[in-house]
Amino acid sequence: MPVQVQGVVARSQGAPVTLETIVVPDPGPGEARVRPLACGVCHTDLHYREGAINDDFPFLLGHEAAGIVESVGPDVTDVAPGDYVILNWRAVCGTCRACLRGRPWYCFSSHNATQKMTLLDGTELSPALGIGAFAEMTLVAAGQCTKVDPAAPPEVAGLLGCGVMAGLGAALNTGNVGRGDTVAVIGCGGVGDAAIAGARLAGARVIVAVDIDDRKLELARKFGATHVVNSRQTDAVEAIREATDGFGADVVIEAIGRPDTYEQAFFARDLAGTVVLVGVPSPDMRLDLPLIEYFGRGGALKSSWYGDCLPSRDFPMLIDLYLQDRLPLQDFVSETIGIGDVEAAFDKMHHGDVLRSVVVFDR
């Protein structure tokens, strides 16, 4: 039967979030009801609250989560009650043109739950990225549940559900960083630091971190940066070239999503180098680059959506690396908070005081 639980709701654009009672239905065909154990506070949640994603208010926020499957629909076989899972927003369909071409990490028809969670008065909620995990229970498509080793704490495991996976994947999957490569990362928040960690994991010999905040640059060193550049004080393009024998980096990852920093990334890459855009721009932003420069430099300009990840492949592998002390996921957790502290966490995020605040639920 439906259950009533507490969840974090954004009712209108820019208004503070509220903790409200929501109704979560029993799972139907292809669905699973999941009890989140921890959920990271991601910048995408703030985008939802600000109306920057769409205007389908009210939103049930939260999407970067790990938890326990509580119940499943009648036809679900891949997960079962009691399974420890990371929630993902790429539940591949298996039948779209990307999946049929053997590229499911580009799935164009990802699954979400069919039924809607609601407020007590019956108002339908829009779950963030089809998940809505700032809640004591949520309803998702069963394919959004990826089983992983339960030895990994949920406040760590859940980070792979969005931001950390985006950064790791930008380096490992989209950028295809290899042994001996030179890499630059512009923007050293959580996603940028994850890209740095991914580049180190891949064996990059030079990793240049660029930011305007010295606090973030110190953290970047912790994740594997070999050089740091404060671009308020130093020309970032010249500094990247200097660190890479005068050539520019093989892979430059832009983790901010701004035209000016993207232009830096474009000119900071080596001939035949790759630029990866993983920072999310706003709809009004435009880019003006000399076409002859793109032709003359060759290489590739790519965008990375969710780190081009395939959750069933990447999540278990990355959790195994964490458990082997080869991937410091725990270092992304700045603080753990309660479900009522999300609005304060948004403020800390805005001021650059945290990499990740993580909501931890009573177990």
C-alpha positions as CSV (number, residue, x, y, z in Angstrom):
1,M,0.0,0.0,0.0
2,P,1.1,3.6,-0.4
3,V,3.4,5.0,2.3
4,Q,3.6,8.5,3.7
5,V,7.2,9.8,4.3
6,Q,9.0,13.1,4.7
7,G,10.7,14.6,1.6
8,V,12.4,17.9,0.5
9,V,10.1,19.8,-1.9
10,A,10.8,22.9,-4.0
11,R,7.4,24.5,-4.5
12,S,8.2,27.5,-6.6
13,Q,11.2,29.2,-8.3
14,G,13.8,30.5,-6.0
15,A,11.8,29.8,-2.8
16,P,13.5,28.0,0.1
17,V,12.8,24.3,0.1
18,T,10.4,22.8,2.6
19,L,10.2,19.4,4.4
20,E,6.8,18.0,3.6
21,T,4.8,14.7,3.8
22,I,4.7,12.9,0.4
23,V,2.9,9.8,-0.7
24,V,4.9,7.0,-2.4
25,P,2.8,4.4,-4.2
26,D,3.4,0.7,-4.3
27,P,5.7,-0.2,-7.2
28,G,4.0,-1.2,-10.4
29,P,5.5,-3.1,-13.4
30,G,9.1,-2.1,-14.0
31,E,9.3,-0.1,-10.7
32,A,11.1,-0.3,-7.4
33,R,10.5,1.4,-4.1
34,V,13.8,2.4,-2.5
35,R,14.7,3.6,1.0
36,P,17.6,6.1,0.6
37,L,20.3,5.8,3.2
38,A,22.3,8.9,2.0
39,C,22.0,11.5,-0.7
40,G,24.5,14.1,-1.8
41,V,23.4,17.7,-2.3
42,C,24.3,18.4,-5.9
43,H,24.3,21.6,-7.8
44,T,21.6,20.2,-10.1
45,D,19.2,20.2,-7.2
46,L,19.9,23.9,-6.8
47,H,19.2,24.3,-10.5
48,Y,15.9,22.7,-10.1
49,R,15.0,25.0,-7.2
50,E,15.9,28.0,-9.2
51,G,13.8,26.9,-12.2
52,A,16.9,26.5,-14.4
53,I,16.0,22.9,-15.5
54,N,12.3,23.4,-16.2
55,D,9.2,24.8,-14.5
56,D,7.4,21.6,-13.5
57,F,7.0,22.6,-9.9
58,P,6.7,21.2,-7.3
59,F,9.9,19.2,-7.4
60,L,10.9,16.4,-5.1
61,L,14.7,17.1,-4.9
62,G,17.7,14.7,-4.5
63,H,19.2,12.3,-6.9
64,E,22.7,11.4,-5.8
65,A,21.8,8.5,-3.5
66,A,22.5,5.0,-2.2
67,G,19.9,2.9,-0.4
68,I,18.0,-0.3,0.1
69,V,15.4,-1.7,-2.2
70,E,12.2,-2.0,-0.2
71,S,9.9,-3.6,-2.7
72,V,9.6,-4.2,-6.5
73,G,7.0,-4.5,-9.1
74,P,5.6,-7.9,-10.2
75,D,7.9,-8.2,-13.3
76,V,11.2,-7.0,-11.9
77,T,14.0,-9.6,-11.7
78,D,17.2,-7.6,-11.8
79,V,16.9,-6.3,-8.2
80,A,15.1,-7.6,-5.2
81,P,14.0,-6.4,-1.7
82,G,17.1,-6.0,0.5
83,D,19.5,-5.2,-2.3
84,Y,22.0,-2.3,-1.7
85,V,21.9,0.0,-4.7
86,I,23.1,3.3,-6.1
87,L,20.4,5.2,-7.9
88,N,21.1,6.3,-11.4
89,W,19.4,8.5,-13.9
90,R,20.4,6.5,-16.9
91,A,18.3,3.4,-16.8
92,V,19.0,2.1,-20.3
93,C,16.1,1.0,-22.4
94,G,17.9,-1.5,-24.6
95,T,15.8,-0.7,-27.6
96,C,16.6,2.9,-28.7
97,R,19.0,3.5,-31.7
98,A,22.0,4.1,-29.3
99,C,21.4,0.9,-27.4
100,L,20.9,-1.1,-30.6
101,R,24.2,0.2,-31.9
102,G,26.0,-1.1,-28.8
103,R,26.3,2.3,-27.2
104,P,24.0,2.2,-24.2
105,W,25.9,4.9,-22.4
106,Y,24.2,7.3,-24.9
107,C,20.7,5.8,-24.3
108,F,18.1,8.2,-25.7
109,S,15.1,6.8,-23.9
110,S,16.1,6.2,-20.2
111,H,13.4,4.7,-18.0
112,N,11.8,6.4,-15.1
113,A,8.9,5.3,-12.8
114,T,5.5,5.5,-14.5
115,Q,3.5,6.3,-11.4
116,K,3.8,9.7,-9.7
117,M,4.6,10.5,-6.1
118,T,2.3,13.2,-4.6
119,L,1.8,15.6,-1.8
120,L,-1.0,14.8,0.7
121,D,-3.5,16.8,-1.3
122,G,-2.8,14.8,-4.5
123,T,-0.5,17.3,-6.2
124,E,1.9,15.4,-8.4
125,L,5.6,15.8,-7.7
126,S,8.4,16.0,-10.3
127,P,11.3,14.0,-9.0
128,A,14.7,15.5,-9.7
129,L,16.3,13.5,-12.6
130,G,13.5,11.0,-12.2
131,I,14.7,10.0,-8.7
132,G,13.7,12.3,-5.8
133,A,15.9,10.9,-3.1
134,F,15.7,13.7,-0.5
135,A,13.0,11.5,1.0
136,E,12.6,8.6,3.4
137,M,11.3,6.5,0.5
138,T,11.2,7.0,-3.3
139,L,9.8,5.3,-6.4
140,V,12.1,4.8,-9.4
141,A,12.3,2.5,-12.4
142,A,14.0,-0.7,-11.4
143,G,16.7,-0.1,-14.0
144,Q,17.7,3.0,-12.0
145,C,18.9,0.7,-9.2
146,T,22.5,-0.5,-9.6
147,K,23.6,-3.2,-7.1
148,V,27.0,-2.6,-5.5
149,D,29.1,-4.0,-2.7
150,P,27.4,-3.1,0.6
151,A,30.8,-2.7,2.2
152,A,30.9,0.8,0.8
153,P,29.2,3.4,3.1
154,P,26.1,5.0,1.5
155,E,27.4,8.5,2.0
156,V,30.3,7.5,-0.2
157,A,28.6,5.2,-2.6
158,G,25.8,7.6,-3.5
159,L,28.2,10.2,-4.8
160,L,28.6,8.0,-8.0
161,G,25.0,8.7,-8.7
162,C,25.8,12.1,-10.3
163,G,28.6,14.6,-9.7
164,V,31.6,12.3,-9.0
165,M,30.6,10.0,-11.8
166,A,30.3,13.0,-14.1
167,G,33.9,14.0,-13.4
168,L,35.4,10.6,-13.3
169,G,33.7,9.7,-16.6
170,A,34.7,13.0,-18.3
171,A,38.3,11.8,-17.8
172,L,38.0,8.0,-18.2
173,N,35.2,7.6,-20.7
174,T,34.7,10.8,-22.7
175,G,38.3,12.1,-22.6
176,N,39.8,8.6,-22.8
177,V,42.8,9.7,-20.7
178,G,45.6,7.2,-21.0
179,R,48.9,6.4,-19.4
180,G,51.4,9.2,-19.9
181,D,48.9,11.8,-21.1
182,T,48.9,15.4,-20.0
183,V,45.6,16.7,-18.6
184,A,44.2,20.1,-17.5
185,V,41.0,20.6,-15.5
186,I,39.4,24.0,-15.4
187,G,37.1,24.4,-12.4
188,C,37.9,22.4,-9.2
189,G,34.6,21.9,-7.5
190,G,33.3,18.3,-6.9
191,V,33.1,17.5,-10.6
192,G,36.5,18.9,-11.5
193,D,38.2,17.2,-8.6
194,A,36.6,13.9,-9.7
195,A,38.0,14.5,-13.2
196,I,41.4,15.0,-11.6
197,A,41.0,11.8,-9.6
198,G,40.0,10.0,-12.8
199,A,43.0,11.3,-14.7
200,R,45.3,10.1,-12.0
201,L,43.6,6.7,-12.0
202,A,44.2,6.5,-15.7
203,G,47.9,7.2,-15.4
204,A,48.2,10.8,-16.6
205,R,51.7,12.1,-16.0
206,V,50.8,15.8,-15.7
207,I,47.5,17.1,-14.2
208,V,47.1,20.8,-14.1
209,A,44.2,22.2,-11.9
210,V,42.9,25.6,-12.7
211,D,40.6,27.7,-10.4
212,I,40.3,31.1,-8.8
213,D,40.0,29.8,-5.3
214,D,43.2,28.8,-3.5
215,R,41.2,26.6,-1.1
216,K,39.9,24.5,-4.0
217,L,43.4,24.3,-5.6
218,E,44.8,22.8,-2.3
219,L,42.0,20.2,-2.5
220,A,42.9,19.5,-6.1
221,R,46.4,18.6,-5.1
222,K,44.9,16.0,-2.7
223,F,43.0,14.4,-5.6
224,G,46.1,14.2,-7.8
225,A,46.9,17.5,-9.4
226,T,50.6,17.9,-10.2
227,H,50.3,21.6,-10.9
228,V,47.9,24.3,-9.7
229,V,47.0,27.6,-11.3
230,N,45.1,30.5,-9.8
231,S,43.7,32.0,-13.0
232,R,43.0,35.3,-11.2
233,Q,46.7,35.8,-10.9
234,T,48.2,33.8,-13.8
235,D,47.2,33.3,-17.5
236,A,45.7,29.8,-17.4
237,V,46.5,29.0,-21.1
238,E,50.2,29.9,-20.7
239,A,50.5,28.1,-17.4
240,I,49.0,24.9,-18.9
241,R,51.4,25.1,-21.8
242,E,54.4,25.7,-19.5
243,A,53.5,22.6,-17.5
244,T,53.2,20.5,-20.7
245,D,56.5,21.2,-22.3
246,G,55.1,24.2,-24.2
247,F,52.6,22.1,-26.2
248,G,49.3,22.3,-24.3
249,A,47.5,19.4,-22.7
250,D,46.4,16.2,-24.5
251,V,43.0,16.5,-22.7
252,V,41.5,19.6,-21.2
253,I,38.3,19.2,-19.1
254,E,36.1,22.2,-18.6
255,A,34.1,21.7,-15.4
256,I,32.4,25.1,-15.1
257,G,30.3,25.6,-18.2
258,R,31.2,29.2,-19.2
259,P,32.2,30.5,-22.6
260,D,35.3,32.3,-21.2
261,T,36.6,29.2,-19.5
262,Y,35.7,27.0,-22.5
263,E,37.8,29.3,-24.7
264,Q,40.7,28.8,-22.3
265,A,40.3,25.1,-22.6
266,F,40.2,25.3,-26.4
267,F,43.5,27.2,-26.6
268,A,45.2,25.2,-23.8
269,R,45.1,21.9,-25.7
270,D,47.8,20.4,-27.8
271,L,47.5,19.8,-31.5
272,A,45.0,16.9,-32.0
273,G,44.1,17.3,-28.4
274,T,40.6,16.9,-26.9
275,V,38.4,19.3,-25.0
276,V,35.7,17.8,-22.8
277,L,32.8,20.0,-21.6
278,V,31.3,18.6,-18.4
279,G,30.3,21.9,-16.8
280,V,26.7,22.8,-17.5
281,P,26.1,26.1,-19.3
282,S,22.9,28.1,-19.1
283,P,20.6,28.3,-22.1
284,D,21.6,31.9,-23.0
285,M,25.3,31.2,-23.3
286,R,27.0,31.4,-26.7
287,L,30.5,30.6,-28.0
288,D,32.5,32.4,-30.6
289,L,35.7,30.7,-31.8
290,P,37.7,31.2,-35.0
291,L,36.8,28.2,-37.2
292,I,40.3,28.2,-38.7
293,E,41.7,27.5,-35.3
294,Y,39.5,24.5,-34.9
295,F,40.5,23.2,-38.3
296,G,44.2,24.0,-37.7
297,R,44.4,22.3,-34.3
298,G,42.4,19.2,-35.2
299,G,41.5,16.9,-32.4
300,A,38.0,16.8,-30.8
301,L,35.6,19.0,-29.0
302,K,33.3,16.8,-26.8
303,S,30.6,17.2,-24.2
304,S,30.2,14.7,-21.4
305,W,26.7,13.9,-20.1
306,Y,26.8,11.9,-16.9
307,G,30.4,11.1,-17.7
308,D,29.2,8.9,-20.6
309,C,28.8,6.2,-17.9
310,L,27.0,2.9,-18.1
311,P,25.9,2.4,-14.4
312,S,25.8,-1.4,-14.6
313,R,29.4,-1.4,-15.8
314,D,30.9,1.6,-14.0
315,F,29.4,1.8,-10.5
316,P,30.4,-1.7,-9.3
317,M,33.9,-1.2,-10.8
318,L,34.4,2.2,-9.1
319,I,33.1,0.9,-5.8
320,D,35.6,-2.0,-6.0
321,L,38.4,0.6,-6.6
322,Y,37.3,2.6,-3.6
323,L,37.3,-0.6,-1.4
324,Q,40.9,-1.3,-2.6
325,D,41.9,2.3,-1.5
326,R,42.6,3.2,-5.1
327,L,39.8,5.8,-5.4
328,P,39.4,8.3,-2.5
329,L,35.6,8.8,-2.7
330,Q,35.5,9.6,1.0
331,D,37.5,12.8,0.4
332,F,34.6,14.3,-1.5
333,V,32.3,14.3,1.6
334,S,32.7,17.7,3.3
335,E,30.0,17.1,5.9
336,T,27.0,14.9,6.7
337,I,23.7,16.6,7.4
338,G,20.1,15.8,8.2
339,I,17.2,16.0,5.8
340,G,16.1,19.3,7.2
341,D,19.5,21.0,6.4
342,V,19.3,21.0,2.6
343,E,18.6,24.7,2.3
344,A,21.6,25.6,4.4
345,A,23.7,23.2,2.3
346,F,22.7,25.1,-0.8
347,D,24.1,28.3,0.8
348,K,27.4,26.6,1.6
349,M,27.6,25.3,-2.0
350,H,27.0,28.8,-3.3
351,H,29.9,30.2,-1.3
352,G,32.3,27.4,-2.2
353,D,32.6,26.1,1.3
354,V,32.0,22.4,0.6
355,L,32.7,19.8,-2.1
356,R,29.7,17.8,-1.0
357,S,27.2,18.0,1.8
358,V,25.5,14.6,2.2
359,V,22.1,14.0,3.7
360,V,22.3,10.8,5.9
361,F,19.0,9.3,6.9
362,D,18.3,7.4,10.1
363,R,19.0,3.7,9.4
